[in-house]
Structures are given as C-alpha cells and as structure tokens.
C-alpha cells in the first residue's frame, strides 16, 4: 500500500497521486499517514492542490484537502481541477492554430521590388507589382506575385514545405520553399509561348513549377 499515495510538490503546490485501484477510504487513511510523516518537511506552507490517478468528485477532493490540513501545517489555498492540465493543452493547441491563421492572412505590398531590395513577411505576402532580378522576397507563409517574379522568392522559411510561390509571370532567379531549393529554368524556355500564371510547390524530388489552374488551386492546402 506504500505506493497507493504519492506526493509531489514544488514551491507553489502539491500534486497527490491516488491509486485508481484502491478504495477512497483506504486512500484517505494513507494520505493522513503520509502527511503526518512529512509535516516537518512542508512546515506551514500555503499551497494549491491537484490530483493524479483516481478520479475524484468535488466533495472527495475537499475531503482529501481537509485530511491534509488536519495532519500537517499545510494550508490548502485552492484545489485545481483534474481537467486543468487537459484544458491547458487544448488552450495551447487553439492558440497555436489562431496564430497560424493570423500568419496566413499575410500582408500586401504594392510596388516593384528592384535589385538589392528585400521584402520580409511574418506570414504570407501578396505583391502587387514585379520582383526584379536581384530583389528578394522572404516569407514565413506563401508568396504571391501579381506581376513578374524574376528575382528570388523564399516561402515557408521556418521549414514549412507545404507553402507555395505563385506569380503571373514565373521567371525566378531562385526559389526556396521550406528547406528545399530550386532555380529558374533557362530563359529561352521560359519565353516560349504565351505567359501564363504559374505556381511552385514542393514534391518528392524537389520544387515543381506548374501552370496555375483550377485543379492545382483545389489541391492547395493553406494550413
């Protein structure tokens, strides 16, 4: 029965593990013993109390707290719900998703980026203009150029290889998506036929550049 109750503590609180296989009455008795034995260690600390293991209702949690205070000088200031940790994980996941959605909203830049200019974005970026040779666009999210892309474009720079780069005229000096590098094709090849919007994305063998059409747009994932 020595491991039916395990006490873990820090400066601000106590976590009491209660064996789910033991009866509540047995656990109460051992809580009393454990805290009598460790009373000198905790002294007159004021602490929060949380539980692990056996599920307790509010009345049972209060009973354990009363037993602790009756058998030591510890003052229990509050009892944390056994769902608090799970709630915290949910909250962290939701906040992460919200931040990602904020990043996806991105920013707009109007004008032409000339040689030597660098445009950086903490999310996605839409450029209403051209990106000339020698200019560079760096984004945590996607890069969309409503004009000619002839410079360097880097999307998903934090390592997100699900990002994409799109342009009305795709003639880049260099592309980067996540940690994958790609270079523009031969200029003579690029100028054959009418200019069409294109999109660059990561595939198994590197960066692919395809004509931007409805089917491709349907397959784009923004998360």
C-alpha positions as CSV (number, residue, x, y, z in Angstrom):
1,X,0.0,0.0,0.0
2,X,3.0,2.3,0.2
3,X,2.7,3.4,-3.4
4,X,-1.1,3.9,-3.2
5,X,-0.5,7.6,-2.4
6,X,2.5,9.5,-3.9
7,X,3.1,13.2,-3.1
8,X,4.9,15.5,-5.5
9,X,5.5,19.1,-4.5
10,X,7.1,22.4,-5.6
11,X,7.2,25.9,-4.2
12,X,3.6,26.6,-5.1
13,X,1.6,23.4,-5.0
14,X,1.2,19.8,-4.2
15,X,0.2,17.0,-6.6
16,X,-1.2,13.9,-4.9
17,X,-1.3,10.7,-6.9
18,X,-4.0,8.3,-5.8
19,X,-4.0,4.7,-6.9
20,X,-7.2,4.2,-9.0
21,X,-7.4,0.6,-7.8
22,X,-7.7,1.5,-4.1
23,X,-10.9,2.5,-2.3
24,X,-11.3,6.1,-1.4
25,X,-11.5,5.3,2.3
26,X,-8.1,3.5,2.2
27,X,-6.6,6.4,0.3
28,X,-7.8,8.9,2.8
29,X,-6.1,6.9,5.6
30,X,-2.8,6.8,3.7
31,X,-3.0,10.5,2.9
32,X,-3.2,11.1,6.6
33,X,-0.2,8.9,7.4
34,X,1.9,10.4,4.5
35,X,1.3,14.0,5.7
36,X,1.9,13.2,9.3
37,X,5.2,11.7,8.4
38,X,6.2,14.7,6.2
39,X,4.7,17.5,8.3
40,X,8.2,18.9,9.2
41,X,9.2,18.9,5.5
42,X,6.2,21.0,4.4
43,X,6.1,23.1,7.6
44,X,3.4,25.8,7.3
45,X,3.4,26.2,3.5
46,X,0.4,27.7,1.7
47,X,-0.2,25.7,-1.4
48,X,-2.5,24.8,-4.3
49,X,-3.6,21.1,-4.5
50,X,-4.0,19.0,-7.6
51,X,-4.6,15.3,-8.2
52,X,-3.5,12.5,-10.5
53,X,-4.7,8.9,-10.8
54,X,-8.0,8.2,-9.3
55,X,-10.9,10.4,-10.4
56,X,-12.5,12.3,-7.5
57,X,-15.6,14.4,-7.3
58,X,-15.5,17.9,-5.7
59,X,-16.6,16.5,-2.3
60,X,-13.9,13.9,-2.3
61,X,-11.3,16.4,-3.3
62,X,-12.3,18.6,-0.4
63,X,-12.2,15.7,2.0
64,X,-8.6,15.0,0.9
65,X,-7.7,18.6,1.4
66,X,-9.2,18.6,4.9
67,X,-7.2,15.4,5.8
68,X,-4.0,17.1,4.6
69,X,-4.6,20.2,6.7
70,X,-5.6,18.1,9.8
71,X,-2.4,16.1,9.7
72,X,0.1,18.8,8.8
73,X,0.5,22.6,9.0
74,X,0.0,23.0,5.3
75,X,-2.8,25.4,4.2
76,X,-4.6,24.4,1.0
77,X,-5.5,27.7,-0.7
78,X,-7.2,26.2,-3.7
79,X,-7.9,22.9,-5.5
80,X,-7.1,22.6,-9.2
81,X,-9.5,20.5,-11.3
82,X,-8.2,17.3,-12.7
83,X,-9.1,18.6,-16.1
84,X,-6.9,21.7,-15.8
85,X,-3.9,20.0,-17.5
86,X,-6.0,18.8,-20.4
87,X,-7.6,22.2,-20.7
88,X,-4.2,23.8,-20.8
89,X,-3.2,21.5,-23.7
90,X,-6.4,22.4,-25.5
91,X,-5.8,26.1,-24.9
92,X,-2.2,25.8,-26.2
93,X,-3.4,24.0,-29.4
94,X,-6.2,26.6,-30.0
95,X,-3.8,29.5,-29.5
96,X,-1.3,27.9,-31.9
97,X,-4.0,27.5,-34.5
98,X,-5.1,31.1,-34.1
99,X,-1.5,32.3,-34.6
100,X,-1.2,30.1,-37.7
101,X,-4.4,31.6,-39.1
102,X,-3.2,35.1,-38.4
103,X,0.0,34.3,-40.3
104,X,-2.0,33.0,-43.2
105,X,-3.8,36.3,-43.5
106,X,-0.4,37.8,-44.5
107,X,0.2,41.3,-45.9
108,X,0.0,43.2,-49.1
109,X,2.9,45.1,-50.8
110,X,2.2,47.5,-53.7
111,X,5.1,48.4,-55.9
112,X,8.1,46.9,-57.8
113,X,11.0,45.4,-55.8
114,X,14.2,46.4,-57.5
115,X,17.7,44.9,-57.4
116,X,19.0,44.9,-53.8
117,X,15.6,45.3,-52.1
118,X,14.4,42.6,-49.7
119,X,10.8,42.3,-48.5
120,X,10.2,40.1,-45.4
121,X,6.8,38.9,-44.0
122,X,5.9,37.1,-40.8
123,X,3.0,35.5,-42.7
124,X,2.1,35.2,-46.3
125,X,2.7,38.1,-48.7
126,X,0.9,39.3,-51.8
127,X,3.0,41.6,-54.0
128,X,1.0,44.0,-56.4
129,X,3.9,44.5,-58.8
130,X,7.1,42.9,-60.0
131,X,10.1,41.3,-58.3
132,X,13.1,42.3,-60.4
133,X,16.4,40.3,-60.7
134,X,18.5,40.9,-57.6
135,X,15.4,41.5,-55.4
136,X,14.3,39.1,-52.8
137,X,11.1,38.1,-51.0
138,X,11.2,36.2,-47.8
139,X,8.0,34.9,-46.1
140,X,7.0,32.6,-43.3
141,X,3.9,31.8,-45.3
142,X,3.2,31.8,-49.0
143,X,4.5,34.2,-51.7
144,X,2.1,35.5,-54.4
145,X,3.3,37.9,-57.0
146,X,0.7,39.7,-59.1
147,X,3.3,40.6,-61.7
148,X,6.6,39.2,-62.8
149,X,8.8,37.2,-60.5
150,X,12.4,37.4,-61.8
151,X,14.2,37.7,-58.5
152,X,14.5,35.3,-55.5
153,X,11.4,34.1,-53.6
154,X,11.6,32.2,-50.3
155,X,8.4,30.8,-48.8
156,X,7.9,28.8,-45.6
157,X,11.3,29.9,-44.3
158,X,10.7,28.3,-40.9
159,X,10.7,24.9,-42.5
160,X,7.1,24.6,-43.8
161,X,7.4,22.8,-47.1
162,X,3.6,22.9,-47.6
163,X,3.8,26.6,-48.6
164,X,3.8,27.7,-52.2
165,X,5.0,30.5,-54.5
166,X,2.8,31.8,-57.3
167,X,3.3,34.5,-59.9
168,X,1.5,35.8,-63.0
169,X,4.9,35.6,-64.8
170,X,7.3,33.0,-63.2
171,X,10.9,33.6,-64.2
172,X,12.7,33.4,-60.9
173,X,16.4,33.6,-60.3
174,X,15.9,31.2,-57.4
175,X,13.1,29.6,-55.4
176,X,13.1,28.2,-51.9
177,X,10.2,26.5,-50.1
178,X,10.9,25.4,-46.6
179,X,14.4,23.9,-46.8
180,X,14.1,22.9,-50.5
181,X,15.9,25.0,-53.1
182,X,15.1,25.3,-56.8
183,X,16.4,27.5,-59.6
184,X,14.6,29.1,-62.5
185,X,14.6,27.4,-65.9
186,X,16.5,28.5,-68.9
187,X,15.3,31.9,-70.1
188,X,14.8,30.8,-73.7
189,X,12.5,28.0,-72.4
190,X,10.6,30.4,-70.2
191,X,9.8,32.7,-73.1
192,X,8.3,30.1,-75.4
193,X,4.5,30.6,-75.9
194,X,2.2,32.9,-74.1
195,X,2.9,33.9,-70.5
196,X,0.7,32.1,-68.0
197,X,0.4,32.2,-64.2
198,X,2.3,29.5,-62.5
199,X,2.7,28.1,-59.0
200,X,5.7,26.4,-57.4
201,X,5.4,23.8,-54.7
202,X,7.4,21.0,-53.1
203,X,7.2,17.5,-54.4
204,X,9.1,14.3,-53.8
205,X,12.0,15.3,-56.0
206,X,12.2,19.0,-55.2
207,X,10.3,22.1,-56.3
208,X,7.8,21.7,-59.1
209,X,6.5,24.6,-61.2
210,X,3.2,24.1,-62.9
211,X,0.6,26.2,-64.7
212,X,-1.8,27.7,-62.2
213,X,-5.2,26.1,-63.0
214,X,-8.4,25.2,-61.1
215,X,-7.2,21.7,-60.4
216,X,-4.0,22.9,-58.8
217,X,-5.8,25.5,-56.8
218,X,-8.1,22.8,-55.5
219,X,-5.2,20.8,-54.2
220,X,-3.6,23.7,-52.4
221,X,-3.6,23.3,-48.5
222,X,-3.3,26.5,-46.5
223,X,-2.8,25.0,-43.0
